[in-house]
Every structure is written in C-alpha cells, then in structure tokens.
Amino acid sequence: MPKENYAVRLTLPYENLRQCVSEWSLKAEKVVVYEHPEPDNIHCHLALMGVYVTTQNLKDIMKDLGVPLKGAGQLSFKSTFKNAAKEVIAMTDETLPGFITYMTKGKYEPKYLKGVSEEECAEARARWVDYSRSPAETGDRKLLTEFDNWMYKTFTHIGESNMTDTEVKNAAKSFALRKTQGVVNMQFRKMAKMLYDSYSLEHNRIKLNDLVLPFEQIPK
C-alpha cells in the first residue's frame, strides 16, 4: 500500500501514550508528538509521516497496549490539518513545518521526535501567530493567504518546494496581474514584490537578511 501521512489527535496525556508512540514510530518515517496540557482537556497531537500500515493497524496496536481511546471525540486520524488561520491544508512533507507550528502553539516543546530535529521544531514554533489575539488581518495578509492557497492548488502537481525562484516570481506576477485586471501599474508592481518576498520568507525559500529594502539599495 502507498505510504500515507496523518495528523492525529489523542485525548490522553503523553505519559499514557509513550509506549504506543514508540510502537507507531516503527511504522512511520517521521513522527512528531506534542502534548497540549489544557485544563480538563489534556490531549496530544501527532504528525505521522510515511506510514506504511493502515489506520486500523495503528488502532489495533493501541488497543493491544491497553490505550482506552475510541470514537471521534477521543481519537482521530486525518490527512489534512487546520492551521492557526483555520485553513484546511493537506499533510505533506512540504506542509509538515506548518503543522508543527500549529502543534507548538508558540510555546510547547516536542515530546517525541523521529526524522525531524529539535532545531526544525524551534523554527516552526517561532512562526506561530495567535490569530485570536491579533488585530484583524490586513489587506496584504489576506492577499498573501489567498496567494498561498492559489499556489498550493495550482502547482500541487509539481510540488511548490520544487519550483525555481524564477517560477515563484512569475507566479506572483501572474496572480498580481489578475488582481489588477491586467493593468501593469504601480499597484501591480508593489503587489507582485510583496507576494514574492512574503511567500518566499514564509516558506523558507529566503532568509530575512536576503530581503533588500529601498533604503539599503546602493545608488547606481
């Protein structure tokens, strides 16, 4: 069977799941586990990547170990996840950092890691944005979210991470041109650059130091 990726939620503390996670890790290429110690609702989120057994096999392992979870309210296996902005995103190697960001909530440390480093988790935690406490999204933020979703849908056949820098720039121009109804004006130019820079920064294609601001440009 083809390998699958799952976003898993289990309504138990990690200490009660330690042995189960260890057994599941033998059936997956990557495993990331976070515990959310919420009052009266302690639960764990797991990313299981490259799983080569069925979800029923995973549930059977859990049952054999005496883990008392059943029903949608106590456990779930999904091939998608919702990020902090409530967008539904497919579980892939490319989107895994985004799911880790969600699992960290900007404050939690991983309980178990296989195939993912602590440094990667720390970087993902730093990208957390608490939308519940943030002011309303700006127009540019909404535009970037729309562009991000459009990129995922349009280029999923080749994988966004496989796109060259030139292809991302051209995609930003194409998207911006649609928004300006084919008019190449200053709004188009600013929008295309904002989308390219912001998208590349969020997807770790460039680093913050790579961005050149107008006052940093050397006059010719």
C-alpha positions as CSV (number, residue, x, y, z in Angstrom):
1,M,0.0,0.0,0.0
2,P,1.2,3.6,-0.6
3,K,2.6,5.5,2.3
4,E,0.3,7.9,4.0
5,N,0.6,11.0,6.2
6,Y,-1.7,11.6,9.1
7,A,-2.5,14.4,11.6
8,V,-3.5,12.5,14.7
9,R,-5.3,13.7,17.9
10,L,-5.5,11.6,21.0
11,T,-7.2,12.7,24.2
12,L,-4.7,11.4,26.7
13,P,-1.5,12.8,28.3
14,Y,1.7,11.8,26.6
15,E,2.8,9.6,29.5
16,N,-0.2,7.4,28.8
17,L,0.8,7.2,25.1
18,R,4.6,6.8,25.4
19,Q,4.7,3.1,24.5
20,C,2.1,3.4,21.8
21,V,4.1,6.2,20.2
22,S,7.2,4.1,20.3
23,E,5.4,1.2,18.5
24,W,3.9,3.5,15.9
25,S,7.3,5.0,15.2
26,L,8.3,1.6,13.8
27,K,5.6,2.0,11.2
28,A,6.4,5.6,10.0
29,E,9.3,7.5,8.5
30,K,8.7,10.6,10.6
31,V,6.9,11.1,13.9
32,V,6.4,14.4,15.8
33,V,4.4,14.5,19.1
34,Y,3.2,17.5,21.2
35,E,1.1,17.5,24.3
36,H,-1.4,20.3,25.0
37,P,-1.9,20.3,28.8
38,E,-5.2,22.2,28.7
39,P,-7.2,22.1,31.9
40,D,-9.8,19.2,31.8
41,N,-8.7,18.6,28.2
42,I,-5.2,17.2,28.1
43,H,-4.5,15.8,24.6
44,C,-1.7,15.1,22.2
45,H,-1.2,16.0,18.5
46,L,0.9,13.8,16.4
47,A,2.3,14.0,12.8
48,L,2.8,10.5,11.4
49,M,4.5,10.8,8.0
50,G,5.3,8.0,5.6
51,V,3.1,5.5,7.4
52,Y,3.1,2.1,5.6
53,V,0.3,0.4,7.6
54,T,-3.4,1.2,7.7
55,T,-5.0,3.3,10.4
56,Q,-6.8,0.2,11.6
57,N,-3.3,-1.4,12.2
58,L,-2.4,1.6,14.3
59,K,-5.6,1.4,16.2
60,D,-5.0,-2.3,16.8
61,I,-1.6,-1.6,18.2
62,M,-3.1,1.0,20.5
63,K,-5.8,-1.5,21.6
64,D,-3.2,-4.2,22.3
65,L,-1.3,-1.9,24.6
66,G,-4.5,-1.1,26.6
67,V,-4.9,2.5,25.5
68,P,-8.5,3.3,26.3
69,L,-9.4,5.5,23.3
70,K,-12.2,5.1,20.8
71,G,-14.7,7.3,18.9
72,A,-14.3,10.6,17.1
73,G,-14.2,12.5,20.4
74,Q,-11.1,10.7,21.7
75,L,-9.0,9.9,18.6
76,S,-8.8,11.0,15.0
77,F,-6.6,10.3,12.0
78,K,-6.8,12.9,9.2
79,S,-4.9,13.5,6.0
80,T,-5.4,17.3,6.5
81,F,-5.0,19.8,9.3
82,K,-6.1,23.3,10.1
83,N,-3.5,26.0,10.7
84,A,-3.9,28.9,13.1
85,A,-5.8,30.8,10.5
86,K,-8.3,27.9,10.2
87,E,-7.2,27.0,6.7
88,V,-7.5,23.3,5.7
89,I,-4.2,22.0,4.4
90,A,-3.1,18.6,3.2
91,M,-0.5,16.7,5.2
92,T,2.7,16.6,3.1
93,D,6.4,16.8,3.7
94,E,6.2,20.4,2.4
95,T,3.4,21.4,4.8
96,L,4.7,19.5,7.9
97,P,6.5,22.6,9.2
98,G,3.2,24.4,9.2
99,F,1.5,21.6,11.2
100,I,4.4,21.6,13.7
101,T,3.9,25.3,14.1
102,Y,0.2,24.6,15.0
103,M,1.2,21.9,17.4
104,T,3.7,24.1,19.2
105,K,1.0,26.9,19.8
106,G,4.1,29.1,20.0
107,K,5.0,27.7,23.5
108,Y,5.2,23.9,23.7
109,E,8.2,21.6,23.3
110,P,8.0,18.3,21.4
111,K,7.5,15.2,23.4
112,Y,8.8,12.8,20.8
113,L,10.7,13.2,17.5
114,K,11.7,10.9,14.7
115,G,13.1,12.2,11.4
116,V,12.6,15.8,12.5
117,S,15.2,17.8,14.5
118,E,14.7,20.0,17.6
119,E,16.1,22.9,15.6
120,E,13.3,22.5,12.9
121,C,10.7,22.5,15.7
122,A,12.2,25.6,17.3
123,E,12.0,27.4,13.9
124,A,8.4,26.2,13.4
125,R,7.5,27.5,16.9
126,A,8.9,30.9,16.1
127,R,6.5,31.2,13.2
128,W,3.4,30.9,15.4
129,V,0.8,33.7,15.1
130,D,-2.0,33.8,17.7
131,Y,-4.8,35.0,15.5
132,S,-7.2,35.1,18.4
133,R,-5.2,37.9,20.0
134,S,-4.0,39.5,16.8
135,P,-5.8,42.5,15.2
136,A,-7.9,41.9,12.2
137,E,-5.9,40.7,9.2
138,T,-4.6,43.5,7.0
139,G,-5.4,43.6,3.3
140,D,-1.9,42.4,2.5
141,R,-2.2,39.5,4.9
142,K,-5.4,38.3,3.4
143,L,-3.9,38.7,-0.1
144,L,-0.9,36.6,0.9
145,T,-3.2,33.9,2.3
146,E,-5.2,33.9,-0.9
147,F,-1.9,33.7,-2.9
148,D,-0.6,30.9,-0.7
149,N,-3.8,28.8,-1.3
150,W,-3.7,29.5,-5.0
151,M,-0.1,28.4,-5.2
152,Y,-0.9,25.1,-3.4
153,K,-3.9,24.4,-5.7
154,T,-2.2,25.5,-8.9
155,F,1.2,23.9,-8.5
156,T,0.5,20.8,-6.4
157,H,1.3,18.6,-9.4
158,I,5.0,19.6,-9.2
159,G,5.2,20.5,-5.6
160,E,5.7,24.1,-4.5
161,S,9.1,23.3,-2.9
162,N,10.3,22.1,-6.4
163,M,9.6,25.5,-8.0
164,T,12.6,27.6,-9.0
165,D,13.0,31.2,-7.8
166,T,12.0,32.4,-11.3
167,E,8.9,30.3,-11.3
168,V,7.8,31.7,-8.0
169,K,8.4,35.3,-9.2
170,N,6.4,34.6,-12.4
171,A,3.6,33.1,-10.3
172,A,3.5,36.2,-8.1
173,K,3.3,38.4,-11.2
174,S,0.6,36.3,-12.7
175,F,-1.5,36.4,-9.5
176,A,-1.0,40.2,-9.1
177,L,-1.9,40.8,-12.7
178,R,-5.2,39.1,-12.2
179,K,-5.9,41.3,-9.2
180,T,-5.2,44.5,-11.2
181,Q,-7.4,43.2,-14.1
182,G,-4.4,43.1,-16.5
183,V,-3.2,46.6,-15.7
184,V,0.6,46.9,-15.2
185,N,0.6,49.8,-12.8
186,M,2.4,50.7,-9.6
187,Q,-0.1,48.6,-7.6
188,F,0.7,45.6,-9.7
189,R,4.5,46.1,-9.2
190,K,4.2,46.5,-5.4
191,M,1.7,43.6,-5.0
192,A,3.9,41.2,-7.0
193,K,7.0,42.1,-5.0
194,M,5.1,41.8,-1.7
195,L,3.7,38.4,-2.6
196,Y,7.1,37.1,-3.8
197,D,9.0,38.4,-0.8
198,S,6.4,37.3,1.8
199,Y,5.7,33.9,0.3
200,S,9.5,33.1,-0.1
201,L,10.1,34.2,3.5
202,E,7.2,32.2,5.0
203,H,8.2,29.0,3.0
204,N,11.9,29.3,4.0
205,R,13.0,29.9,0.4
206,I,14.9,33.0,1.5
207,K,16.1,34.4,4.8
208,L,15.2,37.7,6.4
209,N,18.7,39.0,5.7
210,D,18.2,38.3,2.0
211,L,15.5,41.0,1.7
212,V,16.7,44.3,0.3
213,L,14.8,47.3,1.4
214,P,14.7,50.6,-0.7
215,F,17.0,52.5,1.7
216,E,19.5,49.6,1.6
217,Q,19.9,49.7,-2.2
218,I,23.2,51.2,-3.4
219,P,22.6,54.0,-5.9
220,K,24.0,53.4,-9.4
